[in-house]
Amino acid sequence: MTSFNQIQIQDCIAGMQALPDACVDLAFADPPFNIGYEYDEYEDRLESEQYLDWCENWLKEVVRLLKPDGTFWLAIGDEYAAELKVMMQRTLGLTCRSWVIWYYTFGVNCKNKFSRSHAHLFHMVKDPKQFTFNADDPAIRVPSARQLVYGDKRANPKGRLPDDTWILRPQDIPESFQADEDTWYFPRINGTFKERQGWHGCQMPEQLLGRIIRACSNPEEVVLDPFTGSGTTLAVAKKLNRQYLGFELSAEYGARAQQRLADIEVGQPLDGQENPLTSAPSTKNGKRLAERETDAPAPRSKSKGKSSPRQKKLL
């Protein structure tokens, strides 16, 4: 019998090969993008063909583990998005239900091309006629324009389903990226965020995983993540009363993710703002660099060696 609710410290391909067919309801994978990121146990600089062969091997195992009505979500960067989408459809027989763009500001600064500010999220199903999609779950629905703008009594009181592009700061452009358009809004996990784990550089927002897990699985079903990393997929699965199973190559990452899971209770709220549009300040309420410089802490007194009141507040 398969043992769930754990992280196995091993190569995900070998680990998945030891599992029986059709034992997973939902899988989410945020694999290495092959862009030279410094992991502690994985080489992220493979030749293109080698990387694609590796992806095909672990993807085959994910597909084998999915139940007939199972769902798979893949997060991937620009470099291999096209190749992997074609591979999943033509080679592995999956059907693409949605091609979601998760857009964020404060992205990767590039010198010789436009700066990277998005990732691709492919929503794939094993059977295009039989799959889980909880369209009426109020936790994944958003208010419609009829409700928010026009006050139309004909509006569905449940709201509407979000569209397929997700953005970081729509509050800066209020005329665009409304809830009834094709943009979803979830912040990238920056260093100052409360939910930041701090020991893993690639961390997905809990609210993003929450939308996926709520929509594509049901309580007590099994959620798989072949690349556990910081443990966000499994943490959200546990909070939402799903069973979970993860694989992690790094013993250090795995141990830290296990501790994160140990500190979580079923039913605990997800970290991050459910609606960042209403909670995040607009840019006009921020501070310019010159203003920040005038707010810098006063130098410590040489005579008494004590902190100023401003310094004490910062400490």
C-alpha positions as CSV (number, residue, x, y, z in Angstrom):
1,M,0.0,0.0,0.0
2,T,1.3,3.4,-0.9
3,S,2.3,5.6,2.1
4,F,1.3,9.2,1.6
5,N,1.8,12.4,3.7
6,Q,5.5,12.3,3.5
7,I,8.6,13.6,1.6
8,Q,10.9,11.0,0.2
9,I,14.5,12.1,-0.1
10,Q,15.5,10.6,-3.4
11,D,15.5,11.2,-7.2
12,C,11.9,11.7,-8.2
13,I,12.1,9.3,-11.2
14,A,13.3,6.4,-9.1
15,G,10.8,7.3,-6.4
16,M,7.8,7.5,-8.7
17,Q,8.8,4.2,-10.4
18,A,8.2,2.5,-7.1
19,L,4.6,3.6,-7.0
20,P,1.6,1.8,-8.5
21,D,-0.3,3.0,-11.5
22,A,-3.1,5.5,-11.1
23,C,-2.6,6.5,-7.4
24,V,-2.5,10.3,-7.7
25,D,-5.4,12.7,-8.3
26,L,-3.4,15.9,-8.9
27,A,0.2,16.5,-9.6
28,F,2.0,19.9,-9.6
29,A,5.6,20.3,-10.8
30,D,7.9,23.3,-10.7
31,P,11.0,21.6,-12.0
32,P,14.4,23.2,-12.6
33,F,14.2,25.4,-15.7
34,N,17.7,24.6,-16.9
35,I,18.8,28.3,-16.7
36,G,21.8,27.8,-14.4
37,Y,20.1,28.3,-11.1
38,E,22.4,27.2,-8.2
39,Y,20.8,24.2,-6.5
40,D,22.7,22.3,-3.8
41,E,22.1,18.9,-5.3
42,Y,21.2,19.4,-9.0
43,E,23.1,20.6,-12.0
44,D,20.9,23.2,-13.8
45,R,23.1,23.5,-16.9
46,L,22.3,20.5,-19.1
47,E,22.5,20.4,-22.8
48,S,19.0,21.0,-24.3
49,E,18.5,17.5,-25.6
50,Q,19.7,16.0,-22.3
51,Y,17.3,18.3,-20.4
52,L,14.3,17.4,-22.6
53,D,15.1,13.7,-22.3
54,W,15.2,14.0,-18.5
55,C,11.9,15.9,-18.6
56,E,10.2,13.2,-20.7
57,N,11.4,10.5,-18.3
58,W,9.9,12.2,-15.2
59,L,6.8,13.3,-17.0
60,K,6.1,9.8,-18.2
61,E,6.1,8.7,-14.6
62,V,3.7,11.5,-13.5
63,V,1.3,10.5,-16.3
64,R,1.4,6.9,-15.3
65,L,0.7,7.8,-11.7
66,L,-2.3,10.0,-12.5
67,K,-5.7,8.4,-12.1
68,P,-7.9,8.2,-15.3
69,D,-9.5,11.5,-14.3
70,G,-6.3,13.0,-12.9
71,T,-4.9,16.5,-13.5
72,F,-1.4,17.8,-13.9
73,W,0.0,21.4,-13.7
74,L,3.4,22.3,-14.9
75,A,5.2,25.5,-14.1
76,I,8.0,26.3,-16.5
77,G,9.9,29.3,-18.0
78,D,10.1,30.5,-21.6
79,E,13.1,28.5,-22.6
80,Y,11.3,25.1,-22.8
81,A,7.6,26.0,-22.5
82,A,6.8,25.2,-26.2
83,E,8.8,22.0,-26.3
84,L,7.3,20.6,-23.1
85,K,3.7,21.6,-24.1
86,V,4.1,19.7,-27.4
87,M,5.7,16.8,-25.6
88,M,2.9,16.5,-23.1
89,Q,0.3,16.5,-25.8
90,R,1.8,14.5,-28.6
91,T,4.1,12.1,-26.8
92,L,2.3,11.7,-23.4
93,G,-1.3,12.0,-24.6
94,L,-2.4,14.8,-22.2
95,T,-4.9,17.5,-23.1
96,C,-4.3,21.1,-22.3
97,R,-7.3,22.7,-20.5
98,S,-5.6,26.1,-19.8
99,W,-2.4,27.8,-20.6
100,V,-2.1,30.2,-17.7
101,I,0.4,33.1,-17.6
102,W,1.5,34.1,-14.1
103,Y,2.8,37.7,-14.5
104,Y,4.7,39.5,-11.8
105,T,6.7,42.7,-11.5
106,F,10.1,42.8,-9.7
107,G,11.1,39.9,-12.0
108,V,14.5,38.9,-13.2
109,N,16.5,41.9,-14.5
110,C,18.0,41.1,-17.9
111,K,20.8,43.0,-19.7
112,N,20.3,42.1,-23.4
113,K,16.6,41.3,-23.6
114,F,13.3,42.4,-22.0
115,S,13.3,41.5,-18.3
116,R,11.6,38.3,-17.4
117,S,8.4,38.9,-15.5
118,H,6.2,35.8,-16.0
119,A,6.0,32.0,-15.9
120,H,3.9,29.5,-17.8
121,L,1.4,27.3,-16.0
122,F,0.1,24.4,-18.1
123,H,-3.1,22.8,-16.9
124,M,-3.2,19.3,-18.4
125,V,-5.7,16.5,-17.9
126,K,-5.5,12.8,-18.7
127,D,-9.1,12.5,-20.0
128,P,-10.6,15.6,-21.7
129,K,-14.1,14.4,-20.8
130,Q,-13.5,13.3,-17.3
131,F,-11.5,15.4,-14.8
132,T,-12.0,17.4,-11.6
133,F,-12.6,21.1,-11.9
134,N,-14.5,22.6,-9.0
135,A,-16.0,25.6,-10.9
136,D,-18.5,26.4,-8.1
137,D,-16.0,26.6,-5.3
138,P,-16.4,30.1,-4.0
139,A,-12.7,30.2,-2.9
140,I,-11.6,30.2,-6.6
141,R,-14.3,32.5,-8.0
142,V,-13.9,36.3,-8.4
143,P,-16.5,39.1,-8.6
144,S,-17.7,39.9,-12.1
145,A,-17.9,43.3,-13.8
146,R,-21.7,43.0,-13.6
147,Q,-21.3,42.9,-9.8
148,L,-18.5,45.3,-9.3
149,V,-19.0,47.9,-12.0
150,Y,-22.6,47.8,-13.1
151,G,-24.6,46.6,-10.1
152,D,-26.5,44.4,-12.5
153,K,-29.1,42.3,-10.8
154,R,-28.7,39.6,-13.4
155,A,-25.1,39.0,-12.2
156,N,-24.4,35.5,-10.9
157,P,-24.1,36.1,-7.1
158,K,-21.4,33.5,-7.0
159,G,-19.1,35.6,-9.2
160,R,-17.2,34.2,-12.1
161,L,-14.2,32.0,-12.8
162,P,-10.8,33.8,-13.1
163,D,-9.2,34.1,-16.5
164,D,-5.9,32.7,-17.5
165,T,-3.2,35.4,-16.8
166,W,-2.1,36.2,-13.3
167,I,-0.4,39.5,-12.4
168,L,1.5,41.0,-9.5
169,R,0.5,44.7,-9.2
170,P,-2.7,45.5,-11.0
171,Q,-3.4,48.2,-8.5
172,D,-0.8,50.3,-10.4
173,I,-2.9,50.2,-13.5
174,P,-6.5,50.2,-12.3
175,E,-7.9,50.5,-15.8
176,S,-6.5,47.1,-16.7
177,F,-6.2,43.6,-15.2
178,Q,-9.6,43.6,-13.5
179,A,-11.0,40.5,-11.9
180,D,-13.2,39.8,-15.0
181,E,-10.3,40.0,-17.4
182,D,-7.6,37.5,-18.4
183,T,-5.1,38.3,-15.6
184,W,-4.7,36.6,-12.2
185,Y,-2.9,38.5,-9.4
186,F,-0.5,36.7,-7.1
187,P,2.7,38.2,-5.7
188,R,6.0,36.6,-6.3
189,I,7.6,35.6,-2.9
190,N,10.1,38.3,-2.2
191,G,12.7,38.4,0.6
192,T,10.6,40.7,2.8
193,F,7.4,38.6,2.6
194,K,6.2,37.0,5.8
195,E,5.7,33.6,4.1
196,R,9.2,33.6,2.7
197,Q,11.0,30.5,4.0
198,G,14.4,32.0,3.4
199,W,16.3,28.8,2.7
200,H,15.1,28.1,-0.9
201,G,15.3,30.6,-3.7
202,C,12.4,29.2,-5.8
203,Q,9.2,29.5,-3.7
204,M,5.7,29.6,-5.1
205,P,3.0,31.6,-3.4
206,E,0.6,29.6,-1.3
207,Q,-2.4,31.4,-2.7
208,L,-1.5,30.4,-6.2
209,L,-1.2,26.7,-5.2
210,G,-4.4,27.1,-3.3
211,R,-6.4,28.1,-6.4
212,I,-5.0,25.1,-8.3
213,I,-5.5,22.5,-5.5
214,R,-9.0,23.8,-4.7
215,A,-10.0,23.7,-8.4
216,C,-8.5,20.4,-9.4
217,S,-8.8,18.1,-6.4
218,N,-11.2,17.3,-3.5
219,P,-10.6,16.8,0.2
220,E,-8.6,13.7,1.1
221,E,-7.5,13.1,-2.5
222,V,-3.8,12.7,-3.3
223,V,-1.5,15.6,-4.4
224,L,1.9,14.8,-5.8
225,D,4.9,17.2,-6.2
226,P,8.0,15.5,-7.7
227,F,10.2,18.6,-6.9
228,T,9.3,19.5,-3.3
229,G,11.7,22.4,-2.9
230,S,10.5,24.7,-0.2
231,G,7.4,22.4,0.3
232,T,4.7,24.9,-0.7
233,T,2.6,22.4,-2.7
234,L,2.5,20.0,0.2
235,A,2.0,22.7,2.8
236,V,-1.1,23.9,0.9
237,A,-2.3,20.4,0.3
238,K,-2.2,19.7,4.0
239,K,-3.9,22.9,4.9
240,L,-6.7,22.1,2.5
241,N,-7.1,18.5,3.8
242,R,-5.5,16.7,0.9
243,Q,-3.1,13.8,1.2
244,Y,0.3,14.6,-0.2
245,L,3.5,13.0,-1.4
246,G,6.7,14.8,-2.4
247,F,10.2,13.9,-3.7
248,E,13.3,16.0,-3.0
249,L,16.8,15.3,-4.1
250,S,18.4,17.6,-1.4
251,A,18.4,16.2,2.1
252,E,18.7,19.7,3.5
253,Y,15.7,21.0,1.6
254,G,13.7,17.9,2.4
255,A,14.4,18.2,6.1
256,R,13.4,21.9,6.2
257,A,10.2,21.2,4.2
258,Q,9.3,18.4,6.6
259,Q,9.6,20.8,9.5
260,R,7.4,23.3,7.7
261,L,4.8,20.5,7.3
262,A,5.1,19.5,10.9
263,D,4.2,23.1,12.0
264,I,1.0,23.1,9.9
265,E,-2.5,22.0,11.0
266,V,-5.3,20.9,8.6
267,G,-7.6,23.8,8.1
268,Q,-5.0,26.4,8.8
269,P,-5.4,29.5,6.5
270,L,-3.1,29.9,3.6
271,D,-0.3,32.4,3.8
272,G,-0.4,35.5,1.6
273,Q,-3.2,37.9,0.8
274,E,-6.3,36.2,-0.8
275,N,-6.9,39.4,-2.7
276,P,-3.7,41.4,-3.0
277,L,-5.4,44.0,-5.1
278,T,-7.3,45.3,-2.1
279,S,-4.5,44.9,0.4
280,A,-1.4,46.1,-1.3
281,P,-0.6,49.9,-1.4
282,S,-0.5,51.6,-4.8
283,T,2.8,53.0,-6.0
284,K,1.8,56.6,-5.3
285,N,1.7,55.6,-1.6
286,G,5.2,54.3,-1.7
287,K,8.4,56.2,-1.2
288,R,10.9,57.6,-3.7
289,L,14.6,56.9,-3.1
290,A,15.3,60.4,-1.9
291,E,12.5,60.1,0.7
292,R,14.0,56.8,1.9
293,E,17.4,58.4,2.3
294,T,15.9,61.2,4.5
295,D,14.3,58.4,6.7
296,A,17.6,56.7,7.2
297,P,18.4,55.9,10.9
298,A,20.4,58.5,12.7
299,P,24.0,57.6,13.5
300,R,24.6,56.1,16.9
301,S,25.8,58.6,19.5
302,K,29.5,58.2,20.2
303,S,29.3,59.6,23.7
304,K,26.5,57.4,25.1
305,G,26.5,54.5,22.6
306,K,22.6,54.4,22.7
307,S,20.2,54.0,19.9
308,S,17.9,56.8,18.8
309,P,14.1,56.3,19.1
310,R,14.0,55.7,15.3
311,Q,16.7,53.1,15.6
312,K,14.9,51.3,18.4
313,K,11.7,51.1,16.3
314,L,13.6,49.6,13.4
315,L,15.3,47.0,15.7
